[in-house]
Structure formats: structure tokens, C-alpha cells
Amino acid sequence: MKIIYGVLFVLCIAITYSQMTPIRMHISQNQIKDLGSTAKMECTVSNPLDYNVLWTKFDLEKSSDTILFSFGNTLNINDSRFSIIKDSYMDLIRYTLQINDIQQGDSGVYYCQIMIGLHSIISAKVELIVRVPPMIHDNSTSSMVVMEGQQVTLECYATGNPSPKVFWKRENNGIISANRSIYNGNIWKIPAITKYDRGSYTCIAENGFGKASKHRIAIHVEFAPIITVPKRDVGQSLFNNIDISCDVESYPSPAIIWTTNEVQLYDNQVQIYNNKHFKILALASTDEFTKATLRVLKILNQFYGYYTCKATNKLGSAEARINLFETLRPVCPPACKKP
């Protein structure tokens, strides 16, 4: 009987002690870590008695998923990046959940918990935020060829943490619209593209962490030829040479036809009129610009008059006339030669 009374007395003391010294818990502050770094989340418990401490995670993206990482000092996950460290001092016990080589999927809310009973839990939480540099996805818009007047949609998709800011810039800080050089947003719609909109554009994604991610595309705009003539009236004396030129802007590249007095001389560098007095110089093309030059050799009297430069591509054609007139003295160059 004395033994029974003694056991009851000890139990009463234990219950009284647990009531007088409640379990207290302290947990690390929220953490922001870089991708690939190490995180240490500490949970310190006072007066834990014989209760086990659990580390769990609440997935922010999948609210229904809860992962049990550890039970006491026993790891409950098969991932070598995770470890649980237990150490104690007096009536304090600290459970440290360490994660090496942090990945983006490690982001979430972690809970340190003590199960007092079936319906009683002491809990504290810490959020781990993993910073990830921006990355532009492959499903973003690639280079394209479009017709003038067509609606064009540029799309740029990027991920990162924090969520990156996405914007578009034109090559060499060119003006996009309304005197702006930047379009903010990942989807940019151009209602009716013009030839002046052609060129290179860069999508940039940045979130303040790591290097900005960039994606460059080229927009080729198909349009009918436009002709400009450096000199509409060109003079030269008899029996000397002269160059007649026209500048063509178009995409795709045009076919060039030269005619005079309704006689076709050249069709895109192919001589039609067999005459040693006419020679077409090589067509010089840069991007959508073509310079066509016809050289008239040892001018005869019948060669004076109007010459027509005609440029044609699949979208249309344009032409311009140049007047070759006689002068009393040679025009240099190309008539004169260096001594």
C-alpha cells in the first residue's frame, strides 16, 4: 500500500511540474536564401519532457501536401541534402533542420510541432523563400517574317523568384512608340506593323537577383519597293562615261530593270540590250537597301534622254526616271582620270 501511495505521489508531482512549467517553443525567423546555398532552421523547445518534436513542411503551391521531415532526431525523408541536428543545454533542446544545395522546390512554410495529445499541438512556423535568378522560357516568340500591315504579337515568358519584371527594348535604344524606348509587359501587340518597325528587339527579365535574362529576336517586315534617286538630272559630255544610280528600299530584295527610250537594257544584272556602251555595276545590298548603278560608256548623242530604274518584288513595284543631258565639258568623276 505504501508503494502505491508513493507512485501516486510521484505522478502528482510530475503532473504538477508539467503544469507549472509549460512547454515553450522558439523558432528561427523567416529566411530568404539563394539558389544552391544552405539553410538552417532552428527550433528550440524548453521543458519538452518526453514529447517528440516534428519538422513538417506546408507546400505553398500544393496546399493539400504536407511533408514530414523528421520525428525527434530521426530523419524521415530520403534526400541527402537534408539533415536533422539535435543539441541540448540545461532544459533547452534545439532541433535544427539543415538543407544543403537549396532548390526552388524547397520554398515553403516549415513547421516545428509537438504533439501533446490527439487534439493538442504546439506549433511554430518559419517560411523559407528561395531566390532564383530570372530565366526566359523557350516558348517565347522567336524571329519572324511578317507582311506590312499585319498584326504582330510578341510574347516573352520568364520565371524566377521574386517574379521577374519583363520588358521589351529595341536595338540601340530605338523608339518603340510615343517617344518611348521601353515597352513594359511580357506580351506586346503591334496592331499594324510597318516597315519602320523592322529590326531587332530584346526581351529582358530581371528580378534584382543574379543576371538579367535576355532573349533577342529579329522582325523582318515584307514591303513593296521604295525608290529614291540621288540625282534626277545627270550631265556628261560626249564620248565620256557617266554613272546613273537609284537607291531601293524593299524586302524581300527586288529585281531591278533599267530601260531607256522604251528599250530594256538590263534585268537584274542580266544584259538584255546587247550594246557595249552600257554596263551595270554590281548591286550593292545592305539589309533591305539596294543600290543599283548603270554606267553609260563613251556616250553617243542618241544616249541622252530619260533612263528608268524599276524595282519589283512580290508585294509590288516602283520606278523612277533620271534625265541624262549633254554638257560642254566633261564631268569628273568618272570622266576624268588622275594624272
Beta strands, then each sheet from edge to edge (+ up, - down):
strand 1: 24-27
strand 2: 31-34
strand 3: 39-46
strand 4: 53-58
strand 5: 66-71
strand 6: 74-75
strand 7: 82-89
strand 8: 92-99
strand 9: 108-117
strand 10: 120-136
strand 11: 144-147
strand 12: 152-155
strand 13: 158-161
strand 14: 165-170
strand 15: 182-184
strand 16: 187-190
strand 17: 199-206
strand 18: 213-228
strand 19: 233-236
strand 20: 242-251
strand 21: 255-260
strand 22: 263-267
strand 23: 270-271
strand 24: 278-280
strand 25: 284-286
strand 26: 289-296
strand 27: 305-313
strand 28: 316-326
sheet 1: 1+ 3- 8+ 7-
sheet 2: 2+ 10+ 9- 4+ 5- 6+
sheet 3: 2+ 10+ 13-
sheet 4: 11+ 18+ 17- 14+ 15-
sheet 5: 11+ 18+ 20- 26+ 24-
sheet 6: 11+ 18+ 20- 26+ 25-
sheet 7: 12+ 16-
sheet 8: 19+ 28+ 27- 21+ 22- 23+
end
